[in-house]
């Protein structure tokens, strides 16, 4: 991993985001990892949460998605339940990815998730853009002294600076910061990729892109602008559908 990640060798760390694209089927998750390896990914990323750790089960309007997204009409609880990766799968998926020659790591959403990931020797912690203000989570993960990848997404300048400061105050300076537009899918003309250069120069971090646009134009442009990490949602076959399928790349597109 060191040859690709947090290096100045000119290489780019390519991450296939599994997210919800297992569709609740362990076999699909395993086959997706195989496909990511064939497509040339360096890593496969999971997300570690449960519906109960993210929200409450409620049909009230505040808990129904209605913001013009692809998930409109779902309750938050039902969406998270459908999208979550069962915790009992994690160790098997980590081990299988390692056998395939891939780095497997995850995005925790609370301290319990970090504890689970520590037990299975998670090598990198990704902080999702919607958790950029969860300073206690960031501190808890950073204290594990593993590389930390922060996603900018909805973050303000102050949010980014506080998150980076929090990591460094723990003594952990292994920090990457990914440009991210928190739309699903994200319009290409809202990518604002020039921030990648700004991230590197202003914050002295490894810059990259967490991309929700369709296709591969944004990752190519981001790499030209100095991105060292590219993360894209990856799916075995778009025909299987699922919460994230519409903005995911299949094996041929990813390759």
C-alpha positions as CSV (number, residue, x, y, z in Angstrom):
1,X,0.0,0.0,0.0
2,X,2.8,2.4,0.8
3,X,3.9,2.5,-2.9
4,X,0.5,3.9,-3.9
5,X,-0.8,5.7,-0.9
6,X,0.7,8.8,0.7
7,X,3.6,8.7,-1.7
8,X,5.1,11.1,-4.2
9,X,5.9,8.5,-6.7
10,X,3.5,9.7,-9.3
11,X,1.1,6.8,-8.8
12,X,-2.6,7.1,-8.0
13,X,-4.4,5.1,-5.4
14,X,-7.6,3.8,-7.1
15,X,-10.5,2.9,-4.8
16,X,-13.6,1.0,-5.8
17,X,-16.4,1.9,-3.4
18,X,-18.6,-1.1,-2.8
19,X,-21.1,0.9,-0.7
20,X,-24.6,-0.6,-1.2
21,X,-23.8,-2.4,-4.4
22,X,-23.9,-5.8,-2.8
23,X,-27.7,-5.5,-2.6
24,X,-27.7,-7.5,0.6
25,X,-26.1,-10.6,-1.0
26,X,-22.7,-11.8,0.3
27,X,-22.0,-13.6,-2.9
28,X,-22.5,-10.5,-4.9
29,X,-20.1,-8.6,-2.6
30,X,-17.4,-11.3,-3.2
31,X,-17.9,-11.3,-6.9
32,X,-17.7,-7.5,-6.9
33,X,-14.4,-7.6,-5.2
34,X,-13.1,-10.0,-7.8
35,X,-14.3,-7.7,-10.6
36,X,-12.7,-4.7,-8.9
37,X,-9.4,-6.6,-8.9
38,X,-9.8,-7.4,-12.6
39,X,-10.6,-3.8,-13.4
40,X,-7.3,-2.7,-11.9
41,X,-8.4,-1.2,-8.6
42,X,-5.9,-0.9,-5.7
43,X,-8.5,-1.0,-3.0
44,X,-12.1,-1.8,-2.2
45,X,-13.9,0.3,0.4
46,X,-16.9,-0.6,2.6
47,X,-19.1,1.5,4.8
48,X,-19.6,0.4,8.4
49,X,-22.9,1.3,10.0
50,X,-26.4,0.0,10.8
51,X,-29.7,1.6,10.2
52,X,-30.1,1.9,14.0
53,X,-26.8,3.6,14.4
54,X,-27.7,6.2,11.8
55,X,-31.3,7.2,12.4
56,X,-34.6,6.1,14.0
57,X,-37.4,4.1,12.5
58,X,-40.0,6.8,11.7
59,X,-42.4,7.6,8.9
60,X,-42.7,11.2,9.9
61,X,-41.8,13.8,7.2
62,X,-38.5,14.7,8.7
63,X,-37.4,11.1,8.2
64,X,-38.6,10.7,4.6
65,X,-36.2,11.7,1.9
66,X,-37.6,14.5,-0.3
67,X,-34.8,16.6,-1.7
68,X,-34.9,15.8,-5.4
69,X,-32.4,12.9,-5.1
70,X,-32.6,9.4,-6.5
71,X,-33.7,8.1,-3.1
72,X,-36.8,10.3,-2.7
73,X,-39.8,8.6,-1.1
74,X,-37.7,6.3,1.1
75,X,-37.5,6.6,4.8
76,X,-34.0,7.2,6.1
77,X,-34.2,4.0,8.1
78,X,-35.3,1.8,5.2
79,X,-32.6,3.3,2.9
80,X,-29.8,2.7,5.5
81,X,-31.1,-0.8,6.2
82,X,-31.0,-1.7,2.5
83,X,-27.7,-0.1,1.9
84,X,-25.7,-1.2,5.0
85,X,-23.0,-3.9,4.8
86,X,-23.8,-6.5,7.5
87,X,-21.1,-6.3,10.2
88,X,-20.8,-10.1,10.3
89,X,-19.5,-9.9,6.6
90,X,-16.7,-7.5,7.3
91,X,-13.9,-9.9,8.3
92,X,-14.7,-12.3,5.5
93,X,-14.7,-9.5,2.9
94,X,-11.4,-8.0,4.3
95,X,-9.7,-11.4,4.1
96,X,-11.0,-12.1,0.7
97,X,-9.9,-8.8,-0.6
98,X,-6.4,-9.4,0.8
99,X,-6.3,-12.7,-0.9
100,X,-7.1,-10.9,-4.2
101,X,-4.2,-8.5,-3.6
102,X,-6.5,-5.5,-2.8
103,X,-6.4,-3.2,0.2
104,X,-9.8,-3.3,2.0
105,X,-10.8,-0.5,4.3
106,X,-13.9,1.2,5.5
107,X,-15.8,4.3,6.4
108,X,-17.0,4.1,10.1
109,X,-19.9,6.2,11.2
110,X,-19.5,5.9,15.0
111,X,-17.0,4.7,17.6
112,X,-18.5,1.2,17.7
113,X,-17.8,0.9,14.0
114,X,-14.2,1.9,14.6
115,X,-13.9,-0.7,17.3
116,X,-15.1,-3.4,15.0
117,X,-12.7,-2.3,12.2
118,X,-9.8,-2.3,14.6
119,X,-10.5,-5.9,15.5
120,X,-10.1,-6.9,11.8
121,X,-7.0,-4.7,11.3
122,X,-8.6,-2.0,9.1
123,X,-5.6,-0.2,7.5
124,X,-7.1,3.2,6.6
125,X,-10.0,5.2,7.9
126,X,-12.2,7.2,5.5
127,X,-14.4,9.9,7.0
128,X,-17.5,10.5,4.9
129,X,-18.3,14.1,4.0
130,X,-21.5,14.1,6.1
131,X,-19.4,13.2,9.1
132,X,-16.9,16.0,8.7
133,X,-18.3,17.7,11.7
134,X,-18.3,14.6,13.9
135,X,-15.0,15.7,15.6
136,X,-15.2,13.0,18.3
137,X,-15.4,10.3,15.5
138,X,-12.5,11.9,13.7
139,X,-10.4,12.1,16.8
140,X,-11.2,8.5,17.8
141,X,-10.3,7.2,14.3
142,X,-7.1,9.4,14.1
143,X,-5.9,8.0,17.4
144,X,-5.6,4.6,15.8
145,X,-2.6,6.1,14.0
146,X,-3.8,4.8,10.6
147,X,-4.0,7.0,7.5
148,X,-7.1,9.2,7.5
149,X,-9.0,10.1,4.3
150,X,-11.3,13.1,4.8
151,X,-14.0,13.8,2.2
152,X,-14.9,17.5,1.7
153,X,-18.5,17.2,0.3
154,X,-20.7,19.4,2.4
155,X,-17.9,20.8,4.4
156,X,-17.2,24.5,4.9
157,X,-13.6,25.8,5.0
158,X,-13.8,25.9,8.8
159,X,-15.1,22.3,8.9
160,X,-12.1,21.1,6.8
161,X,-9.6,23.0,8.9
162,X,-11.0,21.7,12.2
163,X,-11.0,18.1,10.9
164,X,-7.4,18.4,9.8
165,X,-6.4,20.1,13.0
166,X,-8.1,17.4,15.0
167,X,-6.1,14.7,13.3
168,X,-2.8,16.5,13.7
169,X,-3.5,17.1,17.4
170,X,-3.6,13.3,18.0
171,X,-0.1,13.1,16.4
172,X,-1.5,11.6,13.2
173,X,-0.3,13.5,10.2
174,X,-1.2,10.8,7.6
175,X,-4.0,12.8,6.1
176,X,-5.7,12.9,2.7
177,X,-8.4,15.3,1.6
178,X,-10.7,14.4,-1.2
179,X,-12.7,16.9,-3.3
180,X,-16.3,15.7,-3.3
181,X,-19.6,17.0,-4.5
182,X,-22.4,15.6,-2.4
183,X,-25.0,15.1,-5.2
184,X,-26.0,11.6,-6.5
185,X,-25.2,11.7,-9.3
186,X,-23.1,14.9,-9.3
187,X,-23.3,17.3,-12.3
188,X,-19.9,17.5,-14.0
189,X,-20.0,21.3,-14.1
190,X,-20.3,21.4,-10.3
191,X,-17.1,19.3,-9.7
192,X,-14.9,22.3,-8.9
193,X,-11.8,20.2,-9.4
194,X,-9.4,23.2,-9.1
195,X,-9.8,22.8,-5.3
196,X,-7.6,19.7,-5.6
197,X,-4.5,21.8,-6.1
198,X,-5.7,24.2,-3.4
199,X,-6.1,21.3,-0.9
200,X,-2.5,20.2,-1.4
201,X,-0.9,23.7,-1.3
202,X,-3.0,25.1,1.5
203,X,-3.3,22.2,3.9
204,X,-0.2,20.1,3.1
205,X,-2.3,16.9,2.7
206,X,-2.5,14.2,0.0
207,X,-5.2,15.5,-2.4
208,X,-7.7,13.4,-4.2
209,X,-11.3,13.0,-5.6
210,X,-14.3,11.2,-4.3
211,X,-16.4,11.2,-7.4
212,X,-20.1,10.9,-7.9
213,X,-20.3,12.1,-11.5
214,X,-21.2,9.8,-14.3
215,X,-18.4,8.4,-16.4
216,X,-14.7,8.9,-16.0
217,X,-14.0,12.5,-17.2
218,X,-13.8,14.0,-13.7
219,X,-11.3,11.4,-12.4
220,X,-9.0,11.9,-15.4
221,X,-9.1,15.7,-15.0
222,X,-8.5,15.3,-11.3
223,X,-5.4,13.2,-11.9
224,X,-4.1,15.9,-14.2
225,X,-4.6,18.4,-11.4
226,X,-2.6,16.3,-8.9
227,X,-5.1,13.9,-7.4
228,X,-3.3,11.0,-5.7
229,X,-6.5,9.1,-4.7
230,X,-9.5,8.5,-6.9
231,X,-12.6,6.9,-5.4
232,X,-15.6,5.8,-7.5
233,X,-18.6,3.7,-6.7
234,X,-18.2,0.3,-8.3
235,X,-20.9,-2.3,-9.2
236,X,-20.8,-5.8,-10.6
237,X,-23.6,-5.3,-13.0
238,X,-25.9,-2.3,-13.3
239,X,-28.8,-4.6,-14.1
240,X,-28.9,-5.7,-10.5
241,X,-30.0,-2.2,-9.5
242,X,-29.7,-0.9,-5.9
243,X,-29.5,2.5,-4.1
244,X,-26.2,3.5,-5.7
245,X,-26.3,1.7,-9.1
246,X,-27.1,4.8,-11.2
247,X,-23.9,6.6,-10.4
248,X,-21.6,3.5,-10.2
249,X,-19.1,2.2,-12.7
250,X,-19.2,-1.4,-13.9
251,X,-16.0,-3.4,-14.6
252,X,-15.5,-2.2,-18.2
253,X,-16.1,1.4,-17.3
254,X,-13.8,1.3,-14.3
255,X,-11.0,-0.5,-16.2
